[in-house]
């Protein structure tokens, strides 16, 4: 964002989204258009709305699939259309792919955007599928050599280089890639089964679009304008932590961000159930 955008530029960013995708663009001086996903269509990406959002000064389109916080995943046809739209606008397509490799159906896995067009950029990390956030290792992949050069120069003013022990540990994990991925997929399969039963039992209270990828979902609290008090009371009474959707912006304030990438999920769900039952009895 810092090297691809400048004051007076325009960027389009899918929404809701990880805050850095739009706020760093704004900090770089760009005007940002937030492109909401279609909640009632299973968090679909509206390509027609994207085309309408493009301006003459659009320099970057930022997408995040598999998506945080909804777990949505677009089709290969939609990805190809995204690449084409960015090319027509002479804009960089910045594809945040940090949850890649966590697709519930591996057949739905998308190719890295960087492999599809020289102007596409793919972002990857070891913190999601590999569960190694503490290493602080990630990467940018693109065939745009000039953009990479500028990104490397900018990095000299931030972290300069990676931790050498972190790089060694990252290589160990990558060489055992399949074993690490098999572990997290087993956890996801078990936890999604728990969540399917949980949301079926609370269908009148929570609306749930089952994630297609990743370790998080974004259910909606029915009959509630804001989930802030809900999340605070849940934490105080049961010690269960959920993130209120208001952190993603006003349209999402009735939503809850729930993570299911940990083996402790089955321990937390009974507390959430008890809280919902007490709440409905009040």
N, C-alpha and C positions, 0 to 999 in steps of 0.2 A: 504494500500500500504506500509506503513512504517513498519508494523509488519510481512507482508507476503513475503516481498522481501528483498534481500540483494545484495551487490556487487557480480557480477558474475552470478546472476539469469537473466532469460529472461522472458519478458511479451509480450503478444499480446493484442493490444487495437484497438477496432473498430474506424474508422476515416471517416469523421470529428467527433470531440467529444469535450466534456467539457474538458478544458485544464488540470485540475487536474488529470484526468484519466491517462494521459501519462506522464505529467511533474513531478508529485510526484513519480511515479515509477522510472523515470530517476534520480530524486534527491536521491532516496534510493539506487542508484548504479546499478539498473538493466538496461540491454539492452532492448530496446523497439522496437517491430515491429508494425508499424501502418497498420491496415487492412482496406483498403478503401471499403466503401459500393458501390454497383453497381448503379450509378446514372441512367444509361439508362435502368435499369431493375426495376425502381421504388424504388431505394435505398435498394435493396435486399442485404442480407448477403451471401457472397460466402463461403459456407462451405468447398468446395474443396481447396480454397485459404487458409482458416484457417488451414486445415490439413497440407498443405505444409509449413506453417509458424511455426509449432510446432518443437521445438528442444529438445534435451535430457535435457537441463537445463531450460526448460519452467516451471515456477512455478505458473504463473497466466495468466488467460484469462479474459479481462475486456470487457464487453458489456454494452450497454445502450439502452434498449427498454422498453417503447416507447422512440424513439431516439431524442436527441437534437444534431443538429438543424433541422433535416429533417422531423420529425413527423412520421418516418417509424415505422412499427411494424412487427416483424417476426411471423411466424406461430407457433402453438404448436409443430408441427413436427420438425421445425428447432430448437426450444428451447430444445426439447428432444435430438436432435443430438448434440447440443452444450454441454449439460450435459455429454453425452457419450464421446465426444472428450476430454473434460477436465478430465474425469475419466481415460480414456486410457493413458493420459499423466501424470497422478498423479498430476494434477495442480488444483489450486483453481479457480473456476469460480466465478468471482466477477460481480454481476449483479446490475448495477445502475438502480434502478426502481423508480426514483424520480418523473417521470411523470405517473406512474401507477394510475389507476382510472380515467384517462382522455381519455380513448379510445372513439372514435366517435361511434363505434359499441361495446356495452358492451359484446356482445358474443365473440368478438375477444380478450378479456382480458386474459392475461397469468397468470398462477399461479406464486407465488413468487418462484424464483429459489431455495431459501433455503429449500423449502418443498420437493424438488425433489431428493436431494442427500446430504449426510453429508458434502461434500467438497464445496458445493455451498454457497455463501454469497449474501444476498440481502441488498441493501441500500434503505432506505426510508426517507422521510422528510415531514414536514408539509408546506413547502414553495410553493409547486406547486399546487396540486389539492385543498388544503385547503387555499391557498393564505395567509399563515401566516409566511412569511419569517422572519419577525422581531422577532419572538420568538426564532429562532435559535435552533429548536428542530428537531432531526432526530434520526435514529436508524440503527443499523446493526443487521441482523438476520442470524444466522447460527447454525447448529448442531455441528459445530467443536468447542468443549469446550476449547481446548487449544488455538485456534486462538482468541476466545473471551477473554480469560484470558489475553493474550498478548496485545490485543487492549485496554482492560480496564486499564492495567498498563501503556500503552503509553499515554492514555488520562490523567492520573495523571500529566503528564508533559506538557499538553496543557491547557485544560479548567477545569480540575479536576472534576467539577460537573456542572449540568445545573442550570439555574436561577429558583428558586422555583416559582415565579409568572408566568414565562413562562410555567412551567409544569402544573400549575392550569388552565391557559388559553388553553393549548393544550388539557387537559381533557374535558373542556367545548366544544371545537370544535369537538372532537371525539365523544362525546355523542350526538352531533347534526349533526353527519356525513352526513346523507342523505339530510338534508336541505342545508348544505354547498355545497355538490356535485351537487344537483339539480340546484343550482344557477349558478355554473360555467358551467355546461353543457348547460344551457339555453343561456348563453353568447356565448359559442363556436358555438352552432347551428346557432344563429343569425349572428355571425361574419363570419362563413364559407360561409354562403349564400351570404353575401356581397363580400367576396373574390372570390367566384366562378364567380360572375358577373364581378368583376373588372378584373380578369385575362382573362376572355373570351374577354373583350373589348380591352385588350392589348396583345393579343396572339402573335403579331408580334414583340413585344418588350421584353416580359418576358415569360420564360418557367416555368411551374408550375406543380409540382407533389403534388396532394392534400394529406395533412397529414392524417394518419389513427388514430393518437392519439396525445395528448399533446396540447400545446397552441402556437406552433411555426411552421414555414415552412421555406423552403430554396429555393426560386425561383432563376432562373438563368437569368442574364441580357444578352440578345442576342446581338451579334455583339460587345462585349465589353470584353477586356482582364482583366480589373480590375474594381471593383465597388467602390473603395475607393473615387475617386473624385465625383462619382455619389452621394454617401451617404453624403459627406461633403456639396456639393452644394444643395442637397435636404434639409438638415438641415438649411443651411444659408438662402435659399430662401422661404421655406415653414414652417420651424419649425417642420418638420416630421423627426423622428429619426429611421433609419434602421441600422443594423450592417453589415458592409462589410464582405464578406466571407473570405477575406485575413487573418482575425484573426484566422481562423481555419487552415491556411496553403495555400501554393501556388496553389494547384490544385483546390481550391474552391474560388479563388479570384474574379471570375465573378458572384458569388452568393450573395444573400442578405438574411440575417436572419430577418424574419418578425414575430412579435408577434401578436396574435389575442385573447389574454385572457382578454383584458380590454374592458369595455363598451365604451371607447372613440375611438375605431377603426373606426366607421363610420364618425367621425369628421376628422380623419387623411387622409382617402382615397381620398377625393376630392383634397387635397393638393398634394398628390402623383400623381394623374391624371393630374393636371395642369402642374406639373413639367415634366412629361413624354411628354405631348403635346408640351410644349415649346422646350424640348430637340429634339423631332423629327422634329420640324420646323426649327431648326438651320442648 
